């Protein structure tokens, strides 16, 4: 089912032996547009420590009780690797997490594919790079050294949902509003849409949905998302109402308006 990130934020996280805290924000992959981690604030139970939890550990959401069950114990979370969410999450941080929890890796440099529960398998690093390197000791040492350096750096494609909130939205011909929210499939944890608040551009301040597939580029330095759609087409697109359930009927109308391929076909 499609849910907004704002709707997911604040949900109680229920471990196998009790509640552990609340969802604070999300880290998503800006290449594959998939939620990679939930950032959970543990509150007084763990001195307000913030921990990362993979969607691989999440069970069926209990929306009526406003909580997300996770297949973890409080002891596991308490003893999990200490990762500062105030700094970029490095690949080494992620390796420590998946090794500790025995989670599946959503990346796989050996096979060249990304792995995430329910999501598509997408190429992360071309194997052609390995094929072009001679199989010599010096070549292997260079590759290992580059891999170590990469693991120390923050993942350049791992982004905070709070970081990009309020980014400006640029159509092909003008600025049309700002990023207000995300719409996520709570089964696959794929981001299906960004919510655009048109602000004062349209007097009513209506909200519209844009698929990540329609994003041309993101200028991180300017905090701006460039959409490959005209301002007129966005202005006349079906309005999104956050108080209503987002279903396939609305999606059909949305995609037919833009005349673009539907992701579910």
N, C-alpha and C positions, 0 to 999 in steps of 0.2 A: 504494500500500500504506500502511496505517496504521502510524505509528511514534511512539514517545514522544519528547518533547523531550530527556529525559535520555539516550535512546539516541543521539540526534543530536549532543548536546553532546560535544565532544572529538574529533569526526571530523576527519581531516586534509583540508585544502582543497588540491586539486591544480590549479594553473594550467596553461596550455599548455606552460610550460617549467620546471615543477618545483613542489614543495610550497611553500606560503606561510604556513602556520600551522594553527591549530585553531579549531573552532567554540567560542565561549565562551558566547554566549547568543543570544536572538532578540528582535527588536522586532516586535510584532504590533499590528494595528488592532483596537481594542476595540469598534468598530462592526460591522465586517464579519467579525471573527474570522479574519483571514488573516495569515500571516507576511509581513512587508514587507521585513525585512532580517535577515541573519545577521551577528552581531558576531564578527569573526575576530581572534584574537590572533596577531600575526605572529611572536612570539618573537624570538630573537636576530637573525634575518635582517633585521628592520627595527626594531631597538631596542624590541621589545615594543609597537609601535604597534598600535592597534586600528582596524580598518577595517570599513566596512559593505558588504555584498554583497547585491544583490537576487536573489531566486529566479529572475529572468529570465536570470541569467548561469549558473545551475546546470545541469549536464548530468545524465545518469543516474547515480544513486548506486551506488557499488561497495561494497556492504555487506560482502562477504567480505574486502575489504582495508581496511575502515573509513575510506573517504575519499569526498569529494565533488568531482568534477571541475567546474571553472568555466571558461567560455570567455573567459578574461582572461590577460594576460601579467603576469609579475612587475614589469615596468617600468610597466605601466598602474597596478597597485596601489600601487607605490612613489610615483608622481606624482599619485595621486588626491587630491581635496580633503581638507584636514585637518579632521576633525570630531571634537570631543571627545565621547566616549560618557559622560562624567561629567556632562554637561549635557543638558537636553532638546533633541532634534533638531528644529530649526526647519524650516519649509517651504522657506526659502531654502537651508538645507543640502541638502535633498532635491533641489531644483531644480539646485543645483550638481552633485550626483551624477549625475542623469539626463542633464544636458547633457554632462558629461565622458565618461560611459560610453556615451551614446546608448541608455540603457535606456528602455523604455516607461513613461510616467507612469501610476501606478495611480489617480491623481486627474485630473480634467479639468474645470476650472471653467467652460470655455466650453460644453462639451456636457452638464455636469451628471451625469457618470457616472464611476465608479471603474473603472480598468482594471488587471487583474493576470493573469498567465499562468494559464489554466485555471480561474480563479475566476469567479463570477457578476458581472455588471455591476450595480452598486448605486448608487443616487442618492447623491451626496455633497453637492451644494448645489442647492437648488431653483431652477429657471429662473424661477419666478414672481417671485423677488426682482428679477430684471433687468427683467421685464415691467412691474412696478409702478413702476419708476423712470423718470421722463421722460428722453427722450434729449436732454439739454441739456448744455452744457459744464460747468456746475456739478455736475450729477449725475454726469458721467463722472469729474470730478476727485475727487469724494468717494469714488466706487467704487474708483478707483485708489489713493487714500490708504489706504482700509480694507484693500485687498489687500496693500499694502506692509507695513502694520502686522501683518497676519496672518502674512506670510512671515517676519517677524522673531521671532515667538513660537514656543515649542515646540509641536509638533503635540499638541493635547490628547487625541487618540485613539491616539497611538503609545505603546505601553507595553512595558516591559522584562519578559521572561519571569522574570528573577530578582527583579524588583521585586514581582511578585504572588505569587511562590512563598511558601507558608505563610499566605496570606490565609485568614481564617476563613470557613467555609461555614455560612450560615444558611438553614434550611428555612422553610416557612411557619409552623412552630410552635416551633422550637427550633434551637439551634446543634448541628451534627452532625459537625464535623470541620474539616479544613483542606485547602487546595489543595496537592496534592503534585506534580502534573506535568500536561503537556498531551499530547494525542494528535493528531498531524498527518498529513494525507494528503500523502505525499512526491511526489505528482504535481501536485496543485493548490496545495499549501501552505496549505490551509484547515485551521483548527483544528476538529476534529470533536468532541472531548470534553475536559473537564477531568477529572483524576483526583482524587477526593476520598478522603483518608485519614481514616477514621472515628475513629482514635485510641482513646482510652479509652471513647468513647461505646458502642462494641460491644466486648466483651471480647477478641475475636479481632483487633481493629484491622484489619478487612477494608477493602479498597479498592473503590470503586465509580466508575462513569463517569456524567458528566452532560453533556448537550449544551449548548453555548452558547445554543441556542434556548430552553432551559428556564430561563435566567437572567433574573430579573426586573429586577435592578439591581445595580450595584457601588458600594459606598460607599468611595471612595478614601481619605477622611479616617479612617475607622475600619478600613480594611484588611479589608473584609468583602464576600463575595459572597452575594447573596440569591437563593435558588433557589425557583421557583414550584412546589415539590413538597413534600409532607408528609414528616415524618421517618420515619413508618412505611413509606411507599412506597419511600423511599431505603434504609431498613434491610433491606427484603426484596427489593431489586433484585439481579440477577445479580452475583456477585462478579467483580471484575477481577483477573486474575493477570498481573503484568508479565512473567513468564518465558515466557508462552505467546503465540503469534501471534494477533493480534486480527483475526478474520475476520468475514464477513457473517453466518455462523450465529449468532455471539454477538450481533451487532447486532440481528438479527431478534428474538432472545429479549428483549433489552433494551427495544426499542421496544414489543414486545407486552406486556411487563410494565407499562409506563406507559400503554399505549393511546394513544400519540401518533403523529402522521404521521411516516413515514420519509423522511429527506432524499433517499434515492436513488430514490424513486418520483416 
